[in-house]
Amino acid sequence: MNANYTWSHCIADINGGSWVGSVGGGLNDANDRRRDRGNCQTQTGTGANQSLDRRHLFNINGVLEAPQFKGRVLRAVASNWILSNSYRYQSAQFLTATVGSDYALNGSAVERPNQLLVNPLCDNPRTGCWINPAAFSTTVPYGTFGNLGRSNIPGPTFFELDSALSRAFRVRERMTLEVRGEAFNLTNSTRLNAPTTARNSSSFGQILSTQDPRIMQVAAKLVF
């Protein structure tokens, strides 16, 4: 069994701690770089912000191998099975709300609104209300920037339990058959995607999709 835990914090001045695309990669205000100082984030396409600043990361995995039993029947049925499991947890990614229009008159449509409430999240955050719409203005005065910082709204956390069961059967002296079954998200838990962050959207603050449900697969491999 192995386990590890990491605490980290990444801060950057640009909306792209590891910029791999052209979407929203520039500074909000070219004359004030510190306005965009916030938690690291990368852009991988339209609407696909992914946070690089994950404060807490925890992983644990273990492998259990069945012993070689003495009885002929028990040895044939139960010996040499290998069960491996892994669990992964990541704390919340950080999101940025946008107004969706060029109120600053600088040619950008990814500007941020004014934050009106200290807590940007809904009471008891859930799919129908994760980010509180009342916490942000719908517009800002033309020729100005909103006061909201970048990448400072916590989204959902992530976790997953995966498991695999395998065994190699000796067919001949130089031939073995390996069978394997795997399950990803073994508990079939609901893992939420990020909420809508465009303030001018009717679904602002709502989570409209989830990550994959349980996925299972089986395979067999003949080695000779």
ZIDA-V442189 format. One record per backbone hydrogen bond with DSSP energy under -1.0 kcal/mol. NH is the residue of the N-H (numbers start at 1). CO is the residue of the C=O. If there is no record, write none. Layout:
NH_CO ; NH_CO
This chain:
2_61 ; 4_59 ; 6_57 ; 8_55 ; 12_38 ; 16_14 ; 17_41 ; 19_16 ; 32_29 ; 35_32 ; 36_33 ; 37_34 ; 38_12 ; 40_10 ; 42_50 ; 48_45 ; 50_42 ; 52_40 ; 53_40 ; 54_52 ; 57_6 ; 58_89 ; 59_4 ; 60_87 ; 61_2 ; 62_85 ; 64_83 ; 66_81 ; 75_71 ; 76_72 ; 77_73 ; 78_74 ; 82_166 ; 83_64 ; 84_164 ; 85_62 ; 86_162 ; 87_60 ; 88_160 ; 89_58 ; 90_158 ; 91_56 ; 95_153 ; 98_197 ; 99_111 ; 103_101 ; 116_135 ; 117_135 ; 122_130 ; 126_129 ; 130_205 ; 131_205 ; 132_120 ; 135_132 ; 136_133 ; 137_114 ; 143_103 ; 144_141 ; 148_113 ; 152_95 ; 153_95 ; 155_93 ; 158_90 ; 160_88 ; 162_86 ; 163_183 ; 164_84 ; 165_181 ; 166_82 ; 167_179 ; 169_177 ; 171_175 ; 172_175 ; 175_172 ; 176_223 ; 177_169 ; 178_221 ; 179_167 ; 180_219 ; 181_165 ; 182_217 ; 183_163 ; 184_215 ; 186_161 ; 188_185 ; 193_209 ; 196_206 ; 199_98 ; 201_198 ; 204_201 ; 205_196 ; 206_203 ; 207_127 ; 211_191 ; 215_184 ; 217_182 ; 219_180 ; 221_178 ; 223_176
